[in-house]
Amino acid sequence: MTGSILQGLREIGVVDVFDVALVAILFYAVIVWMRQARAGLALVGIVILGGVYIIARGIGMQLTAWLFQGFFAIFVVILVVIFQEELRRLFERIAMLGLRRHTAGPPAGGAADALARSVVELARRRIGALLVLPGSDPLERHLEGGVELDGLASEPLLFSLFDVHSAGHDGAVLLANGRIRRFSVQLPLSRDFSQLAARGTRHAAALGLAERTDALCLVVSEERGAISAARDGLLRELATYEDVRSELDAFHRDKAPTPERRRARWLRGLRQRLPEKALAAGLALAMWLVFVPGSQTAEQTLQIPVVVENLPPGYELEKVDPATVEATLRGPRRQFFLMDRGALAATVDGILVELGRRSFELSDQNVRHPKGLTLLDVAPRRVRLSVKRLASADEGVNGGGVENGAPSPVPHS
C-alpha cells in the first residue's frame, strides 16, 4: 500500500500540483463555510459517510455502494434546501471576486467621527435607531421598502429621521460613503434568541442582516439608551464613544485595507486555521491518488497461495508442489491499492484425491481475485498434491491394510 502511494506521488507533475491546490482551496472554503454555518458535526458525518461509500465501492460491496449512491443523490438536494442562503452568499462572493465589483466604502476619518458622535448622542437622548453600513456583500435582496434619500450624513438629519414623530423612525437607515442612501428600510429578523434575550425588534433586525451579510449594523436601544453592534452573526454592546469609533475603524480596516494591511492579512491568513487547511490538502491529495493515477491501467504479478478445498475425509494433505503460483492481473491502480491480498488464492478441488488423482491443472476459474481486475496468466498451470490416507477405526479392527498401527501407503499417480 505504501509503495502504491509513493509510486503515485512520484508521477505528480506541475499541472497536478495546481489541480490538487485548487481542489484543496475548494475543500477549505467548504470546511470554513460549514463551521460558520454551525454545521461542523454535519460535515464530520458527511465525511464519514463519504469514506464508507468510497471503501464499499472500491472493494466491491455492490449493495452498500448502491444504497449510498442513492442516499447521496437525495442528500445533495436536502443540503441545497437547508443551506440555500449560505450557498447563495458563497456564490455571490465568488462572483464579486471574479467581476471585481466595486463596493461602497465604509466610513473613515471625519465621516466615522461624525457618525460615532451621532450614535452616542442618540443613545444619550434615548432615541431608538438602527444604522446599516454595507460591507462587500450585496444587500438588496435582504432589504425591503425604504425611501431613497442620498443625503449627507449629519447629526440633525439622523435625529430627524429617527424622531418618534417621523413615519420611518422604526426602520433602518442605509449609509454608504458618508451619505444616507435610504431610510425606513426593513431588515430580516434573526432567530438567535440566546443573543436577543431582553432585546427588541431593532436588535433582531440588526443581527438578522449581520447573519446573512458582512455588513455592520449599529443599534441604539430606545428603552435602555444602550449602543450595540451586530457583525458577522455576533451582537455585542458598545459602552462609550471610543468603543463606537474603534468599531467603525476596525470595520474600515477590514473592508478597505491599505496594500500593506492587505499583505499582512494574507500572511496572517496563511498561519490561521492550520488544521482545516491540512485536512483540505489531505483530502484533495487522497482524491488525486485515487482518481488520477488510481484510474490508470496497471499490471502486477503477485505470488498467491495454492489452497486445497474439499479434501475427502480420511485423507491428510502433506505437501503442495508448488505451494504458490504467480498470477498476473490487470486493472485500475486503485483496485490494487484497495484490494485485500489475503483473499487472493488459486484453488484446487481435492475431491478427486479419493480416486487416486494427484496432479491438477489450474484454469482461470481456479484463481480468486477482485472483480475489478482481469486475470492475464497463471504460472505454473499444474500443481501436484502429496497426501496420505489415515486409518479408520474399522480398518484398525479388521486389519484392513494396517500393520503395526501404520497406515498403508497410497500409490501416487
C-alpha positions in Angstrom: 0.0 0.0 0.0 2.8 2.4 0.9 4.6 1.5 -2.3 1.5 2.4 -4.4 1.2 5.8 -2.7 4.9 6.6 -3.2 4.6 5.5 -6.9 1.6 7.8 -7.4 3.4 10.7 -5.7 6.4 10.2 -8.0 4.2 10.8 -11.0 2.8 14.1 -9.9 3.5 17.0 -12.2 3.2 20.8 -12.3 -0.3 20.7 -13.6 -1.2 18.1 -11.0 0.1 20.4 -8.2 -2.2 23.2 -9.3 -5.0 20.7 -9.7 -4.6 19.5 -6.1 -4.1 23.0 -4.8 -7.4 24.3 -6.4 -9.4 21.3 -5.1 -7.8 21.9 -1.6 -8.9 25.5 -1.7 -12.4 24.5 -2.6 -12.4 21.9 0.2 -11.1 24.5 2.7 -13.8 27.0 1.6 -16.4 24.3 2.2 -15.0 23.5 5.7 -14.8 27.1 6.8 -18.3 27.7 5.4 -19.7 24.7 7.3 -18.1 26.0 10.5 -19.5 29.4 10.1 -22.9 27.9 9.4 -22.6 25.9 12.6 -22.7 22.7 10.8 -19.4 21.2 11.9 -20.9 17.9 13.1 -22.9 17.6 9.9 -19.6 18.0 8.0 -18.0 15.2 10.0 -20.9 13.0 9.3 -20.7 13.7 5.6 -17.0 12.9 5.5 -17.6 9.6 7.4 -20.4 8.5 5.1 -18.4 9.5 2.0 -15.4 7.4 3.2 -17.7 4.4 3.8 -19.1 4.8 0.3 -15.6 5.1 -1.3 -14.4 2.0 0.5 -17.5 0.0 -0.3 -17.2 0.9 -3.9 -13.5 0.1 -4.0 -13.8 -3.4 -2.5 -16.9 -4.4 -4.5 -19.6 -4.1 -1.9 -22.3 -3.5 -4.5 -25.4 -3.3 -2.3 -23.8 -0.9 0.1 -22.4 1.3 -2.7 -25.8 1.3 -4.5 -27.6 2.3 -1.3 -25.1 5.1 -0.5 -25.2 6.3 -4.1 -29.0 6.8 -3.9 -28.7 8.4 -0.5 -26.1 11.0 -1.7 -28.3 11.8 -4.7 -31.1 12.8 -2.4 -28.8 14.3 0.2 -27.4 16.9 -2.2 -31.0 18.2 -2.7 -31.6 18.3 1.0 -28.3 20.1 1.5 -29.2 22.8 -1.0 -32.6 23.3 0.6 -31.2 23.6 4.1 -28.2 25.8 3.3 -29.6 27.7 0.3 -29.0 31.1 2.0 -25.4 30.2 2.8 -24.8 28.7 -0.7 -26.2 31.8 -2.4 -24.0 34.1 -0.3 -21.0 31.9 -1.2 -21.7 32.1 -4.9 -22.3 35.9 -4.6 -18.8 36.3 -3.1 -17.3 34.2 -5.8 -19.0 36.3 -8.5 -17.8 39.5 -6.8 -14.2 38.3 -6.7 -14.4 37.3 -10.4 -16.0 40.5 -11.5 -14.1 42.7 -9.1 -17.3 44.6 -8.3 -16.8 47.9 -6.6 -18.5 48.2 -3.2 -19.3 51.3 -1.2 -16.5 52.1 1.2 -17.1 52.2 5.0 -16.8 55.5 6.8 -13.4 56.7 7.8 -11.8 59.8 9.2 -14.3 62.7 9.7 -17.3 60.7 8.5 -16.6 58.0 11.1 -16.1 60.6 13.8 -19.4 62.3 12.9 -21.3 59.0 12.8 -19.9 58.0 16.2 -20.9 61.3 17.8 -24.4 61.0 16.3 -24.8 57.4 17.7 -23.6 58.4 21.1 -26.0 61.5 21.2 -28.9 59.3 20.1 -28.2 56.9 22.9 -27.9 59.8 25.4 -31.3 61.1 24.3 -32.7 57.6 24.3 -33.8 57.8 20.7 -34.1 54.4 19.1 -32.0 54.0 15.9 -30.8 51.3 13.5 -27.9 52.2 11.1 -26.6 49.8 8.4 -23.1 50.2 6.9 -22.6 47.9 3.9 -19.5 45.7 3.5 -18.6 43.7 0.5 -21.8 41.5 0.2 -24.7 42.9 -1.8 -27.7 43.8 0.4 -30.5 44.5 -1.9 -32.2 41.1 -1.7 -32.2 41.3 2.1 -33.8 44.8 2.2 -37.5 45.7 1.9 -39.1 49.0 1.4 -37.4 52.2 2.3 -37.3 55.7 0.8 -34.4 57.0 -1.3 -32.7 60.0 0.1 -29.0 60.3 -0.9 -28.2 63.0 1.7 -25.1 63.9 3.5 -25.0 62.0 6.9 -25.2 64.6 9.7 -26.5 64.7 13.3 -29.5 66.9 12.5 -30.6 64.6 9.6 -30.2 61.4 11.6 -32.1 62.9 14.6 -35.0 63.9 12.3 -35.1 60.5 10.6 -35.2 58.6 13.9 -37.6 61.1 15.7 -40.5 59.3 17.1 -42.9 61.5 15.2 -41.2 60.5 11.9 -43.1 58.0 9.8 -40.0 55.9 9.2 -38.4 56.0 12.6 -38.8 52.3 13.2 -36.9 51.3 10.1 -33.2 51.2 9.4 -31.0 53.9 7.7 -28.6 52.7 5.0 -25.4 54.6 4.8 -22.6 54.4 2.2 -19.6 56.7 1.6 -20.7 59.1 4.3 -24.2 59.6 2.8 -27.6 58.3 3.8 -28.9 56.4 0.8 -32.2 55.2 2.1 -34.3 55.3 5.3 -37.2 53.4 6.7 -35.7 50.1 5.4 -37.0 46.8 6.8 -34.4 44.1 7.5 -34.7 40.3 8.0 -35.2 39.2 11.6 -32.8 36.8 13.5 -34.0 33.8 15.4 -30.9 33.6 17.6 -32.9 34.0 20.8 -29.8 33.3 23.0 -28.2 36.6 21.8 -31.6 38.5 21.6 -32.6 37.9 25.3 -34.1 41.1 26.7 -33.6 42.9 23.4 -36.2 44.3 20.9 -37.0 44.1 17.3 -34.3 46.6 16.2 -31.7 44.2 17.6 -33.3 41.2 15.9 -33.2 43.1 12.6 -29.6 44.1 13.0 -28.5 40.6 13.9 -30.6 39.1 11.1 -28.7 41.2 8.5 -25.4 40.5 10.2 -26.0 36.8 9.9 -26.7 37.0 6.2 -24.1 39.5 5.1 -20.8 41.1 6.2 -22.5 44.5 6.9 -22.1 46.4 10.2 -25.3 47.3 12.0 -25.4 49.9 14.9 -28.4 49.8 17.2 -29.5 52.3 19.8 -32.0 51.0 22.3 -34.9 53.3 23.0 -35.6 51.8 26.4 -32.1 51.4 27.8 -30.2 54.0 25.8 -27.5 51.3 25.1 -25.5 51.0 21.9 -24.9 47.6 20.2 -23.0 46.5 17.2 -24.0 43.5 15.1 -21.4 42.0 12.7 -20.6 38.5 11.4 -23.5 37.0 13.3 -22.5 38.4 16.7 -24.2 41.1 18.8 -22.2 43.0 21.4 -22.7 46.2 23.3 -20.5 49.3 23.0 -20.3 51.4 26.2 -18.5 54.6 25.1 -17.8 56.9 22.2 -14.3 55.3 21.9 -15.8 51.9 21.6 -18.1 53.0 18.7 -15.2 54.8 17.0 -13.0 51.7 17.4 -15.7 49.5 15.9 -16.0 51.8 12.9 -12.2 52.0 12.4 -11.9 48.2 12.6 -14.7 47.8 10.0 -12.9 50.3 7.8 -9.6 48.4 8.1 -11.2 45.1 7.2 -13.3 46.4 4.2 -10.9 49.0 2.8 -7.4 47.9 3.7 -4.2 49.5 2.5 -1.8 47.5 0.4 0.4 46.9 3.5 -2.6 45.7 5.5 -3.7 43.5 2.7 -0.3 41.8 2.5 -0.3 41.4 6.3 -3.8 39.9 6.2 -2.7 37.4 3.6 0.3 36.4 5.8 -1.9 36.2 8.9 -4.5 34.1 6.9 -1.8 31.6 5.9 -1.0 31.0 9.6 -4.6 30.7 10.7 -6.8 27.6 10.8 -3.9 25.2 10.1 -5.9 22.0 11.0 -8.6 22.9 8.5 -6.0 23.6 5.8 -4.2 20.4 6.5 -7.5 18.4 6.3 -8.4 20.1 3.0 -5.0 19.4 1.5 -5.1 15.8 2.7 -8.5 15.2 1.2 -7.5 16.7 -2.1 -4.3 14.7 -2.3 -6.1 11.5 -1.4 -8.7 12.1 -4.1 -6.0 12.8 -6.6 -4.2 9.5 -5.8 -7.5 7.5 -6.1 -9.0 9.1 -9.2 -6.0 10.3 -11.3 -3.1 7.7 -11.1 -5.6 5.3 -9.5 -7.7 5.3 -12.7 -4.8 4.3 -14.9 -4.5 0.7 -16.0 -1.6 -1.3 -14.5 -0.3 -4.8 -14.4 1.1 -6.7 -11.4 2.4 -10.2 -11.0 1.6 -11.4 -7.5 2.6 -14.6 -5.6 -0.6 -16.2 -4.4 -1.0 -19.4 -2.3 -2.5 -22.7 -3.6 -5.5 -23.6 -1.4 -6.8 -27.2 -1.5 -10.6 -27.4 -0.9 -13.0 -30.4 -0.5 -10.3 -32.9 0.6 -12.2 -36.2 1.3 -12.5 -37.5 4.9 -9.7 -39.8 5.9 -7.0 -38.0 3.9 -4.3 -35.7 5.1 -2.5 -33.2 2.9 1.2 -33.4 3.3 2.5 -31.1 0.6 1.5 -28.9 -2.3 4.1 -28.5 -5.1 4.4 -25.6 -5.8 2.8 -24.0 -2.7 2.4 -20.7 -4.5 1.9 -19.6 -8.1 2.3 -16.3 -10.0 -0.9 -14.6 -11.0 -0.6 -11.7 -13.5 -3.5 -9.2 -13.0 -4.5 -6.1 -14.9 -6.9 -3.3 -13.9 -7.1 0.2 -12.4 -4.3 1.0 -9.9 -6.8 1.9 -7.2 -8.1 -1.7 -7.3 -4.6 -2.9 -6.4 -4.4 -0.3 -3.7 -7.8 -1.2 -2.1 -7.9 -5.0 -2.6 -7.4 -7.5 0.2 -4.3 -9.5 -0.8 -5.2 -12.1 1.7 -8.3 -13.0 -0.3 -6.2 -13.9 -3.4 -5.8 -17.7 -3.9 -5.5 -20.5 -6.5 -8.0 -23.2 -5.5 -7.7 -26.9 -6.2 -10.8 -29.2 -5.8 -9.4 -32.1 -3.8 -12.5 -34.3 -4.1 -10.7 -36.4 -6.8 -7.9 -37.4 -4.5 -10.2 -40.3 -3.4 -10.0 -41.6 -6.9 -6.2 -41.5 -6.9 -5.7 -38.2 -8.7 -2.7 -36.2 -7.5 -1.9 -33.8 -10.4 -4.3 -30.8 -11.1 -4.5 -28.2 -13.9 -5.1 -24.6 -12.9 -7.6 -22.8 -15.0 -8.6 -19.1 -14.8 -11.7 -20.1 -12.9 -9.5 -21.5 -10.1 -8.0 -18.1 -9.3 -9.9 -15.9 -6.8 -9.3 -12.2 -7.4 -11.3 -8.9 -7.2 -14.0 -8.3 -9.8 -12.4 -5.1 -10.9 -9.2 -6.9 -12.0 -8.6 -9.1 -15.0 -6.5 -12.3 -14.8 -4.0 -12.5 -17.6 -1.9 -15.5 -16.7 -1.1 -18.1 -14.0 2.3 -19.8 -13.8 2.8 -22.7 -13.4 -0.5 -24.1 -14.5 -0.1 -27.5 -12.9 0.3 -28.4 -9.2 0.8 -31.7 -7.5 -0.5 -32.9 -4.2 1.1 -35.3 -1.7 -1.5 -36.9 0.6 -1.7 -39.9 2.9 -4.6 -41.9 3.9 -5.5 -42.1 7.6 -6.5 -45.4 9.3 -10.2 -45.6 10.3 -11.5 -47.4 13.3 -12.9 -50.3 11.2 -9.5 -50.8 9.4 -7.8 -51.0 12.8 -10.1 -53.8 14.0 -10.2 -55.8 10.7 -6.6 -55.3 9.7 -7.7 -53.6 6.5 -4.2 -52.8 5.2 -2.8 -51.5 8.5 0.2 -53.2 10.0 1.6 -52.3 13.5 -0.6 -49.2 13.6 0.9 -47.6 10.4 -1.3 -46.6 7.5 -0.9 -48.4 4.3 0.7 -46.3 1.5 -1.5 -44.9 -1.2 0.1 -45.1 -4.7 0.6 -41.7 -6.4 -0.5 -41.2 -10.0 
